[in-house]
């Protein structure tokens, strides 16, 4: 019995190894990382999670554009994964030189990136904001640009990847942070297409009028 099925098992094992090798050679990490500029943003929108990366970069941008307001999203349920230092974000920005009156916690509370951008889009439309710059982590940028493309914002929306403390790994699978984030984001593109009806062409919108940062 075992001998009869052994060739099949070896074939399946070999196919699995080949598939892993093929995926590993794809430049998925660089493909996910994009930026899209916007001139003189009125609002800097900092998406939730990875605050240790995103808040310092938001503060640098706030110094670059001293009239821009800072919007922060709020999760429905706060965890270490979706808002690692939620209660102290305004204080952190203050220590980084951003006056607290410039910072706003926007409503409603949100569950995911789709909700964050929807909340910001509604608020921007209500307040007549025309130029927004979204700050997020590098591997998150393609999905953000795709969701913005699908939603049809009235405002001009730029996307700015924040630096990571130790840079991005190449190849992308060679370090745990990059490997986990890249796999998560590729899965999230598929999940967002299914859950929210996002056409795949919107994920390619990041390649039009946007620049790779790797």
PyMOL commands that set and color helices and strands:
alter all, ss='L'
color gray80, all
select helices_A, chain A and resi 2-25+28-32+51-64+86-95+100-102+113-127+138-151+172-174+176-196+200-207
alter helices_A, ss='H'
color red, helices_A
select strands_A, chain A and resi 34-35+43-46+69-72+103-105+131-137+156-162+211-212
alter strands_A, ss='S'
color yellow, strands_A
deselect
rebuild
show_as cartoon
